[in-house]
Amino acid sequence: MEYTFNLQKLMANGSYLLAIRDNFERLLSKSVFSIIESQMNNDDVDVNIKNRIFSVVVECVQNICSSDSAHSTEKNSILLLNKIEEGHKIVVGTLLAVERKVRIDEILAVISSSTIEELKAQRKDILSLRVDLDETQKENLALLDMFIRSAGNVKYHYDNDNDCFLIIEIEISNN
């Protein structure tokens, strides 16, 4: 019981609007989107900022927190949304298979060293293919969107205790 109160206090003091740990199956994803939309409406967030936040959360849930594993105990993701002085912060964490970690590392290395204009060009190139995207292209597009919509305010790292648990922090500025 004490843990519940401590968690509530931590969330209130950190201005967290949402904290969900789950596997983000289709039904839960819809609920997450509804909760975020409700939070944004309650806080009277500018529609452009709300759209950017919502788009980043969609990419996080649908493409970053997705898993190849069919067994629910092998999937482990978290999504946090909190209000910060400059805007909002979205934190997503997910457990990756080793081969997916290597693939995402390569994508992140290229994206994080690119300018916003280069990212927009990469995004346009992927979208111009006009075919069903494979997993790598979907992940690439999701990460590109995160970087573009946050004006490059993205940090990522792996948990010290688990080399395959990816944590991405995305800040959406009020400007």
Secondary structure as UniProt FT lines:
FT   HELIX           2..13
FT   TURN            14..15
FT   STRAND          16..22
FT   HELIX           26..42
FT   TURN            43..44
FT   HELIX           47..59
FT   HELIX           60..64
FT   HELIX           72..74
FT   STRAND          77..84
FT   TURN            85..86
FT   STRAND          87..95
FT   HELIX           98..112
FT   HELIX           116..127
FT   TURN            128..129
FT   HELIX           135..149
FT   TURN            150..152
FT   STRAND          154..158
FT   TURN            163..164
FT   STRAND          165..173
//
